[in-house]
């Protein structure tokens, strides 16, 4: 009993102890998450990092420049003292102590041309050092700058060394470095405080774009980003987004029209079938004539619906990029003659002529190309009056083999030429019951031809006739 009480007390104490740690861990995790995802923080930290890097470079270059300038001054001082010192020491035998007239001079050495010491005063640096690395080492360790140079006097060469104490210069460097670093860090603090505000101003257009993008739904798909409020790269981003939304809106509207038109096309046969089914249910069971009429009508409408569904599935596969073409090599002329022969058998009231002499071989899906040619031929038959003429020709045009289907029918009005390949589009006359159709044939033909990297050209004169030309790339003659 006592043991369980102690355990509970221990757990409570442990919980109290670990509670601040858990709270601190949550704060750290949230901060890390914000740091990872916040563009504002990333911009601020990037600029702050560049600022600190620039500050370091400024401090180093400033100190190096100041040190170089001071050493240059010492070299000039040495150049002015050197001839006088050499002449007086060698010729007049004067002591070097007399030349320590500058508080910066800590010692003077004079060597002959064999680097033997002639005279010295002050510091114990007796060697003649002309190596830059040795000079730097002495500056770093002893705060001494060794000025060295050679001078000719009385046809003899002498080497002079003047040791300058640069402790004062080093102290000045430290003070300058501290002042610059302090001012730079103060600027860094100001940047860290103001940076997020400036960064938020920079990314505000992105936030506005995000808010606008969140409001876009199917009900207001025409909403666009404000390009004028954006600048440079953000303007380009806004324009790209708007163009993308234009394409989406266009596809969405096309899909809506497609669904609406498909529903409309399906509604009619379903209504007819329902009407005949109701008629059969009421009195067609006993009336043989009504029974046969209803069955035939239902069969016709079923076939019509089947044809429509197959066309819709074909277009849907193309839209999803799942339409497959089984390509093979064949002579296009033979396929065109086959279509013409089949058409003559079922269209006795039209004059159909086939003139094909081009022997070009194409690499294509034979059944699909036959389907496309047949669509254009059936379209010509549909809009050509009885005893009218339809001409089917094959020819070659540069890199293409061409199939022309020409009719002497009603033609197409100029304003409607751009619409004829739209889905469910029907010319005024084709809306009549006797012409039938769903308005999908030319759309399917266009899909097939473009799928073979071909093209379609249309020439039409209203009330005189039309010419549909199918261009397919051939592989050899």
C-alpha positions as CSV (number, residue, x, y, z in Angstrom):
1,X,0.0,0.0,0.0
2,X,2.7,2.4,1.0
3,X,4.7,1.4,-2.1
4,X,1.9,2.3,-4.5
5,X,1.4,5.7,-2.8
6,X,5.1,6.4,-3.1
7,X,5.0,5.4,-6.8
8,X,2.1,7.8,-7.4
9,X,3.9,10.6,-5.6
10,X,7.1,9.9,-7.5
11,X,5.2,10.0,-10.9
12,X,3.6,13.3,-9.9
13,X,6.9,14.8,-9.0
14,X,8.5,13.5,-12.2
15,X,5.6,15.0,-14.2
16,X,6.0,18.4,-12.5
17,X,9.8,18.3,-13.2
18,X,9.4,17.2,-16.9
19,X,6.5,19.6,-17.6
20,X,8.7,22.7,-18.3
21,X,10.9,20.5,-20.5
22,X,7.9,19.3,-22.5
23,X,6.6,22.8,-22.8
24,X,10.1,24.0,-23.9
25,X,10.3,21.2,-26.4
26,X,6.9,22.1,-27.9
27,X,8.1,25.7,-28.3
28,X,11.3,24.6,-30.0
29,X,9.4,22.3,-32.4
30,X,6.9,25.0,-33.3
31,X,9.8,27.4,-33.9
32,X,11.6,24.9,-36.0
33,X,8.5,24.3,-38.0
34,X,8.0,28.0,-38.6
35,X,11.6,28.5,-39.5
36,X,11.4,25.6,-42.0
37,X,8.2,26.8,-43.6
38,X,8.4,30.6,-43.2
39,X,9.5,32.3,-46.4
40,X,9.7,35.6,-44.4
41,X,12.2,34.0,-42.0
42,X,14.2,32.5,-44.8
43,X,14.4,35.9,-46.6
44,X,15.4,37.7,-43.4
45,X,18.0,35.1,-42.3
46,X,19.5,35.1,-45.8
47,X,19.9,38.8,-46.0
48,X,21.2,38.8,-42.4
49,X,23.7,36.2,-43.2
50,X,24.9,38.1,-46.3
51,X,25.1,41.3,-44.1
52,X,27.2,39.5,-41.5
53,X,29.5,38.1,-44.2
54,X,29.9,41.5,-45.7
55,X,30.6,42.9,-42.2
56,X,33.4,40.4,-41.7
57,X,34.9,41.2,-45.1
58,X,34.7,44.9,-44.4
59,X,36.4,44.5,-41.0
60,X,39.2,42.3,-42.5
61,X,39.8,44.6,-45.5
62,X,39.7,47.8,-43.4
63,X,42.2,46.5,-40.8
64,X,44.4,45.0,-43.5
65,X,44.3,48.3,-45.4
66,X,45.0,50.4,-42.4
67,X,47.9,48.1,-41.4
68,X,49.3,48.3,-44.9
69,X,49.0,52.0,-45.0
70,X,50.9,52.4,-41.6
71,X,53.6,50.0,-42.7
72,X,54.0,52.0,-45.9
73,X,54.5,55.1,-43.8
74,X,57.2,53.3,-41.9
75,X,58.9,52.3,-45.1
76,X,58.9,55.9,-46.2
77,X,60.3,56.9,-42.8
78,X,63.0,54.3,-43.1
79,X,63.9,55.4,-46.7
80,X,64.3,59.0,-45.4
81,X,66.5,58.0,-42.5
82,X,68.6,55.3,-44.1
83,X,71.1,57.2,-46.3
84,X,71.9,59.6,-43.5
85,X,72.4,56.8,-40.9
86,X,74.7,54.8,-43.3
87,X,76.8,57.8,-44.2
88,X,77.3,59.1,-40.6
89,X,77.9,55.6,-39.2
90,X,80.4,54.4,-41.8
91,X,82.2,57.7,-42.7
92,X,82.0,59.6,-39.4
93,X,82.1,56.5,-37.1
94,X,79.2,57.9,-35.1
95,X,77.2,55.7,-32.8
96,X,73.8,54.4,-33.9
97,X,72.4,55.6,-30.5
98,X,72.4,59.2,-31.9
99,X,70.0,58.2,-34.6
100,X,67.2,56.9,-32.3
101,X,65.4,60.1,-32.8
102,X,61.9,58.6,-33.4
103,X,59.9,57.1,-30.5
104,X,58.8,54.4,-32.9
105,X,62.4,53.2,-33.5
106,X,63.3,50.4,-31.1
107,X,66.6,49.4,-32.6
108,X,69.0,49.9,-35.6
109,X,71.3,47.3,-37.2
110,X,74.0,47.9,-39.8
111,X,75.6,44.9,-41.7
112,X,78.3,44.9,-44.4
113,X,78.0,43.2,-47.7
114,X,78.8,39.8,-46.1
115,X,76.1,40.3,-43.6
116,X,78.6,40.8,-40.7
117,X,77.2,43.1,-38.0
118,X,79.0,46.5,-38.1
119,X,77.0,48.3,-35.4
120,X,73.8,47.9,-33.5
121,X,71.6,49.7,-30.9
122,X,68.4,49.0,-29.1
123,X,66.5,45.7,-29.6
124,X,68.1,42.3,-29.8
125,X,66.9,41.4,-33.3
126,X,70.4,41.1,-34.8
127,X,69.7,39.2,-38.0
128,X,68.9,40.9,-41.3
129,X,65.5,39.7,-42.3
130,X,64.3,40.3,-45.8
131,X,61.8,37.3,-45.9
132,X,58.2,38.5,-45.8
133,X,57.0,35.5,-43.8
134,X,59.7,36.1,-41.2
135,X,58.7,39.7,-40.9
136,X,55.0,38.7,-40.5
137,X,56.0,36.3,-37.8
138,X,57.9,39.0,-35.9
139,X,55.0,41.4,-36.2
140,X,52.6,38.8,-34.8
141,X,54.8,37.7,-31.9
142,X,56.7,40.8,-31.0
143,X,54.8,43.7,-32.5
144,X,58.0,44.7,-34.3
145,X,58.2,45.8,-37.9
146,X,61.7,45.2,-39.4
147,X,62.5,47.8,-42.1
148,X,65.3,46.4,-44.3
149,X,67.1,47.8,-47.3
150,X,70.6,47.9,-48.9
151,X,72.6,51.1,-49.7
152,X,75.9,51.6,-51.6
153,X,78.4,54.0,-50.0
154,X,82.0,54.4,-51.2
155,X,81.6,51.5,-53.7
156,X,80.6,49.2,-50.9
157,X,77.2,47.7,-50.1
158,X,75.6,48.0,-46.7
159,X,72.5,46.5,-45.3
160,X,70.4,48.5,-42.8
161,X,67.7,47.3,-40.5
162,X,65.4,49.6,-38.5
163,X,63.1,47.9,-35.9
164,X,59.9,49.9,-35.5
165,X,57.7,49.2,-32.5
166,X,54.1,48.9,-33.9
167,X,52.3,48.2,-30.6
168,X,50.5,51.5,-31.0
169,X,49.4,50.6,-34.5
170,X,48.1,47.2,-33.3
171,X,46.2,49.0,-30.5
172,X,44.7,51.4,-33.1
173,X,43.8,48.4,-35.2
174,X,42.0,46.8,-32.3
175,X,40.0,50.0,-31.6
176,X,39.1,50.4,-35.2
177,X,38.0,46.8,-35.4
178,X,35.9,47.0,-32.3
179,X,34.2,50.2,-33.5
180,X,33.4,48.8,-36.9
181,X,32.3,45.4,-35.5
182,X,30.1,47.1,-32.9
183,X,28.5,49.4,-35.5
184,X,28.0,46.4,-37.8
185,X,26.4,44.3,-35.0
186,X,24.1,47.3,-34.2
187,X,23.1,47.4,-37.9
188,X,22.6,43.6,-37.7
189,X,20.2,44.0,-34.8
190,X,18.3,46.7,-36.7
191,X,18.2,44.5,-39.8
192,X,16.9,41.6,-37.6
193,X,14.2,43.8,-36.2
194,X,13.1,45.5,-39.5
195,X,13.9,42.6,-41.8
196,X,10.7,40.6,-41.0
197,X,8.6,43.6,-41.7
198,X,10.3,44.3,-45.0
199,X,10.2,40.6,-45.9
200,X,6.4,40.5,-45.2
201,X,6.0,43.5,-47.6
202,X,8.0,41.6,-50.2
203,X,5.9,38.4,-49.9
204,X,2.6,40.2,-49.4
205,X,1.7,39.8,-53.1
206,X,2.3,36.0,-52.7
207,X,0.0,36.0,-49.7
208,X,-2.6,37.9,-51.7
209,X,-2.3,35.4,-54.5
210,X,-2.7,32.6,-52.0
211,X,-5.9,34.2,-50.6
212,X,-7.3,34.7,-54.1
213,X,-6.4,31.1,-55.1
214,X,-8.2,29.8,-52.0
215,X,-11.5,31.5,-53.1
216,X,-11.5,29.9,-56.6
217,X,-14.1,27.2,-57.0
218,X,-16.3,25.8,-59.7
219,X,-18.7,28.7,-59.1
220,X,-16.2,31.4,-59.7
221,X,-13.6,29.7,-61.9
222,X,-13.2,32.9,-63.8
223,X,-11.5,34.6,-60.9
224,X,-7.9,35.8,-61.7
225,X,-4.9,37.2,-59.9
226,X,-4.2,40.9,-60.0
227,X,-1.3,41.2,-62.4
228,X,-0.9,45.0,-62.0
229,X,-0.3,44.7,-58.3
230,X,2.6,42.3,-58.9
231,X,6.1,43.1,-60.0
232,X,8.9,41.4,-61.9
233,X,9.0,37.6,-61.1
234,X,5.8,37.8,-59.1
235,X,4.1,39.4,-62.1
236,X,5.3,36.6,-64.3
237,X,4.0,34.1,-61.7
238,X,0.6,35.8,-61.7
239,X,0.4,35.8,-65.5
240,X,1.4,32.1,-65.6
241,X,-1.2,31.3,-63.0
242,X,-3.9,33.2,-64.9
243,X,-3.0,31.4,-68.1
244,X,-3.2,28.1,-66.3
245,X,-6.7,29.1,-65.0
246,X,-7.7,30.2,-68.5
247,X,-6.9,26.7,-69.7
248,X,-8.7,25.1,-66.7
249,X,-11.7,27.2,-67.2
250,X,-11.8,26.5,-70.9
251,X,-11.5,22.7,-70.2
252,X,-14.1,23.0,-67.5
253,X,-16.6,24.8,-69.7
254,X,-16.0,22.4,-72.5
255,X,-16.6,19.5,-70.1
256,X,-19.8,21.1,-68.9
257,X,-21.0,21.5,-72.5
258,X,-19.9,18.0,-73.3
259,X,-21.9,16.5,-70.4
260,X,-24.9,18.8,-71.2
261,X,-24.8,17.8,-74.9
262,X,-24.3,14.1,-74.1
263,X,-27.2,14.2,-71.7
264,X,-29.3,15.9,-74.3
265,X,-28.4,13.4,-76.9
266,X,-29.2,10.5,-74.6
267,X,-32.4,12.0,-73.3
268,X,-34.2,11.7,-76.7
269,X,-33.7,7.9,-77.3
270,X,-34.4,7.2,-73.6
271,X,-37.6,9.2,-73.9
272,X,-38.6,7.4,-77.1
273,X,-37.9,4.0,-75.6
274,X,-39.8,4.8,-72.4
275,X,-42.8,6.0,-74.5
276,X,-42.9,2.8,-76.6
277,X,-42.5,0.7,-73.4
278,X,-45.5,2.5,-71.8
279,X,-47.5,2.0,-75.0
280,X,-46.6,-1.7,-74.9
281,X,-47.6,-1.9,-71.3
282,X,-51.0,-0.4,-72.0
283,X,-52.3,-2.0,-75.1
284,X,-49.3,-3.3,-77.2
285,X,-49.4,-6.8,-75.7
286,X,-52.5,-7.7,-77.7
287,X,-52.1,-5.4,-80.7
288,X,-49.6,-7.1,-83.1
289,X,-49.0,-4.0,-85.2
290,X,-48.2,-1.8,-82.1
291,X,-46.0,-4.6,-80.7
292,X,-43.9,-4.8,-83.9
293,X,-43.7,-1.0,-84.2
294,X,-42.6,-0.7,-80.6
295,X,-40.0,-3.4,-80.8
296,X,-38.5,-2.0,-84.0
297,X,-38.4,1.6,-82.6
298,X,-36.8,0.4,-79.4
299,X,-34.2,-1.6,-81.4
300,X,-33.4,1.5,-83.5
301,X,-33.0,3.8,-80.5
302,X,-30.9,1.1,-78.8
303,X,-28.6,1.0,-81.8
304,X,-28.5,4.8,-81.8
305,X,-27.6,4.9,-78.1
306,X,-24.9,2.3,-78.6
307,X,-23.4,4.3,-81.4
308,X,-23.4,7.4,-79.3
309,X,-21.9,5.7,-76.3
310,X,-19.1,4.2,-78.4
311,X,-18.3,7.7,-79.8
312,X,-18.3,9.2,-76.3
313,X,-16.0,6.4,-75.0
314,X,-13.6,7.1,-78.0
315,X,-13.5,10.8,-77.2
316,X,-13.1,10.1,-73.5
317,X,-10.1,7.7,-74.1
318,X,-8.5,10.5,-76.2
319,X,-9.0,13.1,-73.5
320,X,-7.4,10.7,-71.0
321,X,-4.5,9.9,-73.4
322,X,-5.4,6.2,-73.3
323,X,-6.3,6.0,-77.0
324,X,-4.1,3.3,-78.6
325,X,-3.2,3.2,-82.3
326,X,-2.1,-0.1,-83.9
327,X,0.1,1.2,-86.7
328,X,1.3,-0.7,-89.7
329,X,2.6,0.0,-93.2
330,X,0.0,0.0,-96.0
331,X,-0.7,1.7,-99.3
332,X,-3.3,4.4,-98.6
333,X,-4.7,4.2,-102.1
334,X,-6.0,0.6,-101.6
335,X,-7.8,1.7,-98.4
336,X,-9.4,4.7,-100.1
337,X,-10.6,2.5,-103.0
338,X,-12.1,0.0,-100.4
339,X,-14.1,2.8,-98.7
340,X,-15.3,4.1,-102.1
341,X,-16.4,0.6,-103.1
342,X,-18.4,0.1,-99.9
343,X,-19.9,3.5,-100.2
344,X,-21.2,2.9,-103.7
345,X,-22.9,-0.3,-102.5
346,X,-25.1,1.6,-100.0
347,X,-25.5,4.9,-101.8
348,X,-27.2,4.3,-105.1
349,X,-28.7,7.7,-105.4
350,X,-25.3,9.5,-105.5
351,X,-22.6,9.6,-108.2
352,X,-19.4,8.5,-106.4
353,X,-16.1,8.7,-108.3
354,X,-12.7,7.5,-107.0
355,X,-9.6,8.7,-108.7
356,X,-6.5,7.4,-106.9
357,X,-3.1,7.0,-108.6
358,X,-0.7,7.9,-105.7
359,X,1.1,4.8,-104.4
360,X,2.4,6.3,-101.2
361,X,2.9,4.0,-98.2
362,X,1.9,5.3,-94.8
363,X,2.6,4.0,-91.3
364,X,-0.8,4.3,-89.5
365,X,-3.7,2.5,-87.8
366,X,-5.5,1.2,-90.8
367,X,-8.9,0.8,-89.1
368,X,-8.8,4.3,-87.6
369,X,-7.8,5.9,-90.9
370,X,-10.6,4.0,-92.6
371,X,-13.0,5.3,-89.9
372,X,-11.9,8.9,-90.5
373,X,-12.2,8.7,-94.3
374,X,-15.6,7.0,-93.9
375,X,-16.8,9.8,-91.6
376,X,-15.9,12.5,-94.2
377,X,-17.5,10.4,-97.0
378,X,-20.7,9.8,-95.0
379,X,-20.8,13.5,-94.2
380,X,-20.5,14.3,-97.9
381,X,-23.4,11.9,-98.7
382,X,-25.5,13.4,-96.0
383,X,-25.3,16.9,-97.3
384,X,-25.3,16.1,-101.1
385,X,-28.8,16.0,-102.8
386,X,-29.9,13.0,-104.8
387,X,-28.0,12.6,-108.1
388,X,-25.3,14.8,-106.7
389,X,-21.6,13.9,-107.2
390,X,-18.9,13.0,-104.7
391,X,-15.3,12.8,-105.8
392,X,-12.6,10.9,-103.8
393,X,-9.0,11.6,-104.9
394,X,-5.5,10.7,-103.7
395,X,-2.5,12.9,-104.4
396,X,0.8,13.9,-103.0
397,X,1.7,17.3,-101.5
398,X,5.4,17.6,-100.4
399,X,5.8,15.4,-97.3
400,X,2.1,14.4,-97.2
401,X,-0.1,12.1,-99.0
402,X,-3.5,13.7,-99.3
403,X,-7.1,12.3,-99.6
404,X,-9.6,14.8,-100.9
405,X,-13.4,14.2,-100.4
406,X,-15.3,16.7,-102.6
407,X,-19.1,17.0,-102.8
408,X,-21.6,19.1,-104.6
409,X,-23.8,19.5,-101.6
410,X,-25.1,22.5,-99.7
411,X,-21.7,23.7,-98.5
412,X,-20.9,25.4,-95.2
413,X,-21.3,29.1,-94.3
414,X,-18.1,30.9,-93.7
415,X,-19.0,31.8,-90.1
416,X,-19.5,28.2,-89.3
417,X,-16.3,26.7,-90.7
418,X,-14.4,27.1,-87.4
419,X,-17.2,25.3,-85.5
420,X,-17.7,22.1,-87.6
421,X,-15.1,20.1,-85.6
422,X,-16.6,21.1,-82.2
423,X,-18.2,18.3,-80.3
424,X,-22.0,18.0,-80.8
425,X,-22.0,20.8,-83.3
426,X,-24.6,20.4,-86.1
427,X,-25.2,22.5,-89.1
428,X,-28.7,23.8,-89.4
429,X,-29.8,21.3,-92.0
430,X,-28.2,18.4,-90.1
431,X,-30.6,19.1,-87.2
432,X,-33.5,17.8,-89.3
433,X,-34.5,14.3,-88.5
434,X,-33.8,12.9,-91.9
435,X,-30.1,13.8,-91.6
436,X,-29.7,12.5,-88.0
437,X,-26.3,12.2,-86.4
438,X,-24.9,13.3,-83.0
439,X,-22.4,16.0,-84.1
440,X,-19.4,13.9,-83.0
441,X,-18.2,12.4,-86.3
442,X,-15.9,15.3,-87.5
443,X,-14.5,15.6,-83.9
444,X,-13.6,11.9,-84.0
445,X,-12.1,12.2,-87.5
446,X,-10.0,15.2,-86.3
447,X,-8.7,13.2,-83.3
448,X,-7.7,10.3,-85.6
449,X,-5.9,12.5,-88.1
450,X,-4.1,14.6,-85.6
451,X,-3.1,11.4,-83.7
452,X,-1.2,10.4,-86.8
453,X,0.6,13.8,-87.0
454,X,-1.6,14.8,-89.9
455,X,-3.8,17.7,-90.6
456,X,-7.2,18.6,-92.1
457,X,-8.0,21.4,-94.5
458,X,-11.5,22.5,-95.5
459,X,-12.7,24.6,-98.4
460,X,-16.4,25.3,-98.8
461,X,-18.7,27.5,-100.8
462,X,-22.2,27.8,-99.5
463,X,-24.8,26.1,-101.7
464,X,-22.1,24.8,-104.0
465,X,-20.1,22.2,-102.1
466,X,-17.2,21.4,-99.9
467,X,-13.7,19.8,-100.1
468,X,-12.3,18.0,-97.0
469,X,-8.6,17.2,-97.4
470,X,-6.8,14.7,-95.1
471,X,-3.0,15.1,-95.0
472,X,-1.0,12.1,-93.7
473,X,2.8,11.9,-93.6
474,X,4.0,9.1,-95.9
475,X,7.1,7.0,-95.3
476,X,7.9,6.1,-98.9
477,X,6.5,6.2,-102.4
